Every structure is written in structure tokens, then in C-alpha cells.
Amino acid sequence: MRARGLTCCPEKARRGGCNGYQNPETMPEEITIVDYHAGNLTSVRLAVERLGYGVRVTSTPEQVRAATRLIFPGVGAAGAAMATLKTLGIDAALAEYTRSGGPLLGICLGAQIILDYSAEDHTDCLGLVRGRVQLLQAPEGVKIPHMGWNEVVQVRKHPIWEGVEDRSQFYFVHSYAPVPNDPAAPLGLTDYYGRFVSVLGQENIVACQFHPERSGRVGLRVLENFLRWKP
């Protein structure tokens, strides 16, 4: 007979780690990952699961609105991404979710299209954070996209940086970068023939231009900090 108020935990029971039941109040919350057909979902899901959290991957606006914590990843082009978000109705759901105060983590493309406008495809974006997205400025002959490991200089204290050393290296793949209007929004800067905002934070939103899920142990720490953060 199942104990009242407890939830079965069969996997831990098989390993001998518990008696088969867990108190729901001590269980980690389920993390919602937004799927708008823009790549890298599997690596993000596996990273979150490795940290001990349950994951829901969704393409429905109803589940986005109902989420307690959202990760908004993405790779690809801004124009196609925004077209898909509008078709699915997720653009409006994301706006409602963030207005409600729910924590949101944007990753790569998801760190760009949360702003007002992207120079990529001349795209009107979500407008969750005021600002624009511009092409990286690099001398002629320098490779774009910016691809590989690079350091992030922490420019403002934030819970996302807990236990993360300044100038830690993270993995990047991108040609564009966010330019928020608010001078207090940048949390981290990176240099690639000129500095760009690689991490930004505003109220209940944090966004990383790098891929924390592909950045080893330090990337997992950034993810874990977001999952524990209470804005």
C-alpha cells in the first residue's frame, strides 16, 4: 500500500537508495524545455537530467504557460525560429510566462530572440528584453561564426555565477550576439575581435550566448545555478 503523501521512487529503490517512496516536497521540480524545432534539445535535456531533475520537452503554449521553470535553447536562424514560434503560438505564451515572474534561461539563439529585433533576416523578435541582436564585428578574413572555447569575464554579481570562477571557458557557436538596451543587463562579456555580451540578466530572465550543456563541468554549474535560482 502506498504511503499517503509520498511518491513512488522505484529507480532509487532498485539501487537500494530508498524504500521506494519520496516526499514530493523534497523532489526536484520538473524543468520545461521549449521545443520550437531549433536544435540542441537532446544535449540540454541530458544535462538537466544529469543534475537530477525531471524534464518536460514541449511545443505547446499551454505547457509553456504552466511551467514552473523554462529553458529556451536554440540554434539556427532568427527568421525561421520566430516564424515557428508564431505558428505554434509559443511567442505569446513566453510573454505571458515571463510576465508572471517565472524563471527563464535562454541559450544561444534563445539568448538572442528574447530581444526586440535581430539583424539576422531583419527579424522582429519576442521583446522580452529590450535591445537588438547584431552581427559580430570582426576584421576581414576572420572566421565567422565564432566557434570554440572562449572565456567569459563576469561584469556583475548574480546567482548564476555562484561557484564559477571569473574568466572560465565556455563553448560558443554563433555569428550574432545580443545588445541589450539596459547597461545593467550584461552579466558577462567575451572578446572575439571586440567585446560582446555573452551573458545577460534582467529580472527573472538569464540568457547565455554560449552552450552551457556543451561546456563541461563549469557549464553544468551554470545550469545548476539557474535551476536553483529563485528570482
GICORGI-V408738 format. One record per helix or strand of 2 or more residues. SS is the DSSP state (a for helix, b for strand). FROM is the first residue (numbers start at 1). LEN is the number of residues. If there is no record, write none. Layout:
BEGIN
ss | from | len
SS | FROM | LEN
SS | FROM | LEN
END
This chain:
BEGIN
ss | from | len
b | 6 | 3
a | 10 | 5
b | 21 | 3
a | 24 | 3
b | 30 | 5
a | 41 | 10
b | 54 | 5
a | 61 | 6
b | 69 | 4
a | 78 | 11
a | 90 | 10
b | 103 | 5
a | 109 | 4
b | 117 | 2
a | 120 | 3
b | 123 | 2
b | 131 | 5
b | 146 | 9
a | 159 | 3
b | 168 | 7
b | 176 | 5
b | 186 | 6
b | 195 | 8
b | 205 | 4
a | 212 | 3
a | 216 | 13
END
